[in-house]
Amino acid sequence: MARSKRNLKSIPKFASEAAERRFWETHDSTGYVDWSQATVVSLPNLKPSTETISLRLPAPLLSDLKALANKRDVPYQSLLKVFVADRVAEEWRSSKQRGALSGKTLQPTSRRRRKVAVKRVARAARG
């Protein structure tokens, strides 16, 4: 049964997207939105924010990945993205911890490329 507009709660103002996300994770939207009035929206000009890459993996590794994905009932490409994202996040975290001690931390790719190019030029100049 649809709630009348008078009984709907007002949606609070959020300080950030993270705060809004936390709110909706713990609250049911039916108390705030009259879904019987919802309409279908088409967004034909949205572009995916992913890039296609070609990655060569040893056959046994790919087979293991597919077996793990099958056990979890997910596509193996999705599982691979999760594994890579977890490892990249772990490397950033550990780099920041080591960096506090050594003064060296991982840098985003664009900064790292510039630094490497400068070092190569300097080495070449030294002979």
N, C-alpha and C positions, 0 to 999 in steps of 0.2 A: 504494500500500500504506500503510495507516494505521500510525503510529508507536505503540508501546506507551507507556503512561503513564510508565514508568521512563525512557524515552529523551527525554522532553520537557524542554526547558530551562525554568528558572523565569523568569517575567517580572520584570524589575527594577523597583524603586521609582523613580518619577520625581519630580523637584523641581517640575516644572511641566507644564502641558499642552503647551507648546511643546517641551520636552525629549522628551516622549512622542511627539509628532508627528515630530520629527527621528529618533528611534529607529526607528519603524515605517516611515519613508520609506527606511531603509537596511537593514532586516532583513526576512526572510521569516517570516511568522507561523506557517507550518507547523512550524517547529522549536519553537514555544512553545505552540501550541494544537492539540488533537486535533479537527480539524474534522469528523471522522466522528461525533462526539457532539453536534454543533451542532443546535439546534432552531429552528424558525421562530418569531419573536416578532411579535405584532401590537401596535401602539401607536395605538389609535383616537382617543385624546384629545389627540394632538399638534396644535398649531395652527401654521400657517405664520408665520414671523417677518417676512413681507413685507406691504406694504400696496399695495393697488391704487390707481393714480392714473390720471387722464386727462391726456394730454399732446398738445397740438396741434402738429404739425410741418408745415412747408411740404412740399408734395408732392414737389418735387425732392430735398429732403434725405432724406425717407423712402425714396424710390426708391434714392438712393445708399447709404443704410444697408442696405437689403435686398440690394443688389448685393454690398456688402462681406461681409455675412453669408453670402450664397450662396457666395462665393469661399472662405470659411472653413468652410463646411458646418456652420453653427450657426444657431439661430433668431435673427432680427433683434432680438427683445426682449432676449435674453441678451447679444448683442453691445453693445447700447445700455447695459445695466447695467454691463458691463465698462468701456466708454468713460467713463461718468459716474463710476464708482468711481475710475478712474485719474485723472481730472481733479480730483475732490474731494481725493484724496490729494496730488496735486501742489500744489494751492492751499494746503492745510494746511502742507506742507513749505516752500513759498516764503514763506508768511506768517510762519512761525517764523523764517526767515532774515532777512526784512525787519524783523520785530519786534525782533530783537536790536539793530538799528541805530536804528529809529525809535521804539521803545517801543509800537508798535501791532501787534497780531496779530489774526488771525481768532479769533472766539470761537464756541463752540457756539450754536446758534440760540436756546435759551431765555435765555441771558445777554444775547445781542445784542438780543432783543426788549425786555427790561427796560431796557437802556441807552437804546434809541431812544425808548421811552415817557417815560423821565425827561427826556431832552433836549427832547422835544416840550412837555412840561409846563413846563420851564424857559423855553423860547422863548416860549410863550404867556404866561407870567407877566411876561416882560420887555416884552411888548406888541408 
